Amino acid sequence: MSQQIVSEAIFFVDRANRAGLQSQIRETLVSAILAGRLVPGARLPSTRKLADYLNISRITVTLAYQELASQGYLEAKGRSAYLVAGTTPQTDFAAREHRDDRSEVNWQNKIKASFSIAKSIRKPLDWSRFPFPFLYGQMDPTLFDLSAWRDCARRALSREDFELMAGDFAAADDIQLVNYICTRSLPSRGIKASPDEILVTVGAQNALWLIIQLMLKQGSSAVCENPCHPDLSAALQLSGAQVTAVEVDEGGLPPNRLPGKTDVVFVTPSHHAPTAATMPMQRRLDLLAEAERRDFIIVEDDYEFEMSFLKPPSPALKSLDRNGRVLYVGSFSKSLFPGLRLGYLAAPAPVIREARALRALMLRHPPGHLQRTVSYFLALGHYDAVIRRMRIEYQKRHEVMAAALAHEGFDIAGASDFGGTAFWIRGPEGMDADRLMSELRQDGVLIETGSPFFPDLDGPCRFFRMGYSSIPSNRIVEGVARTARRIDQLMRPRG
């Protein structure tokens, strides 16, 4: 049987690709080997021949081949010949390509529970290609210190740190990160906590879900705000508890509207989602007094207080709590970048013990390397520097956008009094924000319809949100103008 000779024609390198040339060569070979397209013993093009074909340096090809040989994908023969190794981690992927994947299982009967009840907040993954992305929660990469983040990631891969992270954390968290939360993050909000009162979570939503599972069951009574984040609303509905959505006003959730039977109240007092209303001090004190008098628990989601450039943020509700009734949820994802997915829960030690045990059943703990990288980013001052840079830039964008919205006659229904990164807007009577969002994409404009925040809404939603964290200042005016023109078209009488 003759030896297979691998043609250099299977190789292609894209110099515009962020992946290096070596990486692209390795990826081509690994994919072909794992898919079974290159059989054991197949002879690769010589390093000189492939380098000439790709018009790249010979040393680039040599290093790529050597790396694959060290990983067991290739075998070196003589001084310059390389063959596909006979013991590669080959799979049956090639056979699967021709397999009929149709299943005869009736999955509708097999699946015993459905969790697809929340109306999702739709954000295209390719949002950055749109010229006017008014999306809340997305970051502007020009404001983030990527080189500092890379340095922290490298520090987290030092031998000492790696040996720690490579072990099994069991249900524990990175003590370095926990200590920072106790000594810096929480004190900045007026909160005191010890390490046994902290749990690191996969974002704020993970913390909220853990609390719901611990505090609510069939027959319990929960209160959330209306409007409310759709993920929280869905998680509450799935708990089996009786859920009451209390209408918010310009001061957030009114304590005097709480139902008679209440076990847990979920609030965003510093920055209501999505209207950005801030709960006044007296109302915070009234809510705490009601909790003590009626013996219920308060869950505080304290997000985006870092973006305070108009005035200092209001004190955290938990900082005013003298009876341990407030469970506090914080997040680094909102302030750094959404893909980070790292948050924390501050609560009495008995609650944290049970939350840790429940988390361990789901995912053990958030990735150790990520926790240690964040802890270095915080401890070395990079986090504070990034926040300061964001505040300065977001204040400029806030001023530009407020002026543009006023010029176009928009009805601002909600904006954070301390700053924030978005405006909550009330459209004309009868306007459909879902349709507006869809048609604005034709104009290169991305906004967010408010309908997911009203799960029981009957009819079209006239509210929508426009964020400014991901759009440069010099595009805001034109983007707002395009939005105004599209609304005029939608509301124009037909015929």
Secondary structure, DSSP 8 states (H G I E B T S, - for coil): ----B--GGG----TTSSS-HHHHHHHHHHHHHHTTSS-TT-B---HHHHHHHHTS-HHHHHHHHHHHHHHTSEEEETTTEEEE-TT----SHHHHTTS-----S-HHHH-----TTS------TTGGGSSEE--TT---GGGS-HHHHHHHHHHTTSHHHHHHHHS--TT---HHHHHHIIIIITGGGT----GGGEEEESHHHHHHHHHHHHH--TT-EEEEEES--HHHHHHHHHTT-EEEEEE-BTTBS-GGG--SS-SEEEE--SS-TTT-----HHHHHHHHHHHHHHT-EEEEE--STT-B-SS-----GGGG-SSS-EEEEEESTTTS-GGG--EEEE--HHHHHHHHHHHHHHHSSS-HHHHHHHHHHHHTTHHHHHHHHHHHHHHHHHHHHHHHHHHTT-EEEEE-SSB-SEEEEE--TT--HHHHHHHHGGGTEE-EESGGG-TT--S---EEEEE-SSS-HHHHHHHHHHHHHHHHHHHS---
